[in-house]
């Protein structure tokens, strides 16, 4: 503030001095000269022209005192009342007097009546109202980093509209280590700054230098102007590329998809432009197989998968990478990239089987080795750790060996070919990877046969029923045996045991086919002579040693109707049966005249006899019971009835081809007294005849009983191990008709049959299709029982043979 006041006082003294000088000069000259500072506001007094010219102030207005100016507005005006010259508007010296050291404005004043012209010169004094300024606020220079010390760069000078001491007086450069400033003085207030390099540049250290150039004028204080200088250091290819890492190492999963980026190498070059632009490539010694699996992007430095990556083929890759710049003389740097392949569980275990034999005998001991299993997994670690197992439910197991992943397939329990002749063993090998992979291998183990099974007959014992009167030399039945073994061990031959015993004498009439078991009878069987017998057949296989099995064969002879009925009464004489009966004339209706008795050696239907009248003199007088053979009167006799009657009686069995016999009975009708006398004689004769018949009948029945007792004993021995349940029924002759009755009960399949003699009990049922002589019997155990049924007479004895 004090400095401003001091300056103003200096200017005021200067103005007074100039006014005094003008007044002094006006006494000798007609031109007046004033001075004033620029930038003064309008109305500022410059000087009193009228006073300085000695003009009467009272006449100024009347004479039209004025300043004559051009078209532009005058910078100064004069007051017509007092003749004072003042500033009309603010004056900018630099605008009025550009680039002039002295700014002088000439004014022409006029007075009319009389006309007077006076010239007034006003010097506009400079004021430091402008700061230095550069043509550019920022200036960018380029300087090579190879430039030598002392290199000079001329800069643009600053401009200051002020003049004299207020113009640019000096330049300053901001503090730095590489540049200094020199100023060249060209006169006329012209000073040119020069930038001088005083220290070698390094673009890689500092690629751009920021400087500030300051221009100062001579004011107090001085005004300044600034220009920002940027010195860009141009590159020289003096740096090789440098990789950002000392070691490049990466893990890569095998089977990585094509196009996978493995790693990206990065190298930098401190140079710029083409000198700092880095490209990548494989080193010359990188093998072809590596180039097939990996590719290197020359721009980005990315290593990319282009082939199949297999851990089992190569576990690690070491690849040399080159980084080169694009300078005229390219610089190159190498770096190794280590790619470690990570195992992926991509290999299932491999199972290799070594078999010792095509088959293993069924009598092999537990622990017998069947095969060797070798399991291999190409993966590593847990991916290559394999656990092996064998299918369950088989008599085999896996036994690990001393060597890893080696196993033995051994038997763990006895084998039986007859239960299972072949095993499909499933070996499962499973690794411990995630996810786990497994392999399955199936091996077939054949169990070879050992002769450990005897032949087995289809039935035991065999019960065969053979009809009597068979054709000699023909096959009557067959036995069949099977052997669970195979081949020679199952090849069976048959033969009959002939031990020379009493029962086996009958076996001499039998022959067996050793290959198929068909049994042939060399003679015919007679039911009436032989009703049953047994023998044993042996089945022997062809194994070594051979095994054999016996079976008992029971043979039952079935009856045929090959015996005609035999008339027991009346007694046969000369081949014909004829008897005479006398009865009193006074008998009533229903009187039993006589009874025809007959016997048939056959049984069942074949021995079931029916009686019928073939001839009779009077059908109204006598009747014959068709089942019992009893002859009875139908009515009482009359006087007109004849005294003698002849009855021819036909006795017929029930065979398919019926056989018969006839008996003739002559009935004489007498008076009661004669009949009584005759009956005494006849009874005695009749007793003798009956005694004779009874004797022969007892001998016959005894022989038959002896044969059946032998059969019973044999069957009891065979069945002694089975529980017995003896029960019997006697088919009793309720009518005491004297007919001999027989019955044989036997089993065939799930049915039981009874062979019945000539007379059946009431209520018996005849089953069709039972060979005509069988009756079904409800459940009874298979056993023999003999029952005798008799009446008061020996001739009425009946013998029943029952096979239960």
ABEGO torsion letter per residue (X at the ends): XAAAAAAAAAAAAAAAAAAAAAAAAAAABABBBBBBBBGBBBGBBABBAAAAAGBBAAAAAAAGBBBBBBABBBABBBBAAAGBBBBABBBBAAAABBGBABBBBBBBBBBBOBBBBBBBBBBBBBBBABBBBBABABBBBBBBAABBBGBBBBBBBBBBABBEAABBABBBBBBBAABBBBBBBAEGGBBBBBBBBABBBBAAABABBBBBBBBBBABOBBBBBBBBBBBBBBBBBABBBBBABABBBBBBBBGBBBGBBABBBBBBBABBEAAABBBBBBBAABBAAAAAABBBBAAAGBBBBABBBBAAABABBBBBBBBBBABABBBBBBBBBBBBBBBBBABBBBBBBBBABABBBAABBBGBBABBBBBBBABBEAAABBBBBBBBGBABBBBBBABBGBBBBBBABBBBAAABABBBBBBBBBBABOBBBBBBBBBBBBBBBBBABBBBBABOBBBBBBBBGBBBGBBABBBBBBBABBEAAABBBBBBBBAGBAAAAAAAABBBBAAAGBBBBABBBBAAABABBBBBBBBBBABOBBBBBBBBBBBBBBBBBABBBBBAOBBBBGGBBBBBBBBBAABBBGBBABBBBBBBABBEAAABBBBBBABBABAAABBBBAAAGBBBBABBBBAABBABBBBBBBBBBABABBBBBBBBBBBBBBBAAAAAAAAAAAAAAAAAAAAAAAAAAAAAAAAAAAAAAAAAAAAAAAAAABBBBBBBBBBBBAAGAGBBBBBBBBBBEABBBBBBBABBBBGBBBBBGAGGABBBBBBBBBBBBBBBBBBABAAABBBBBBBX
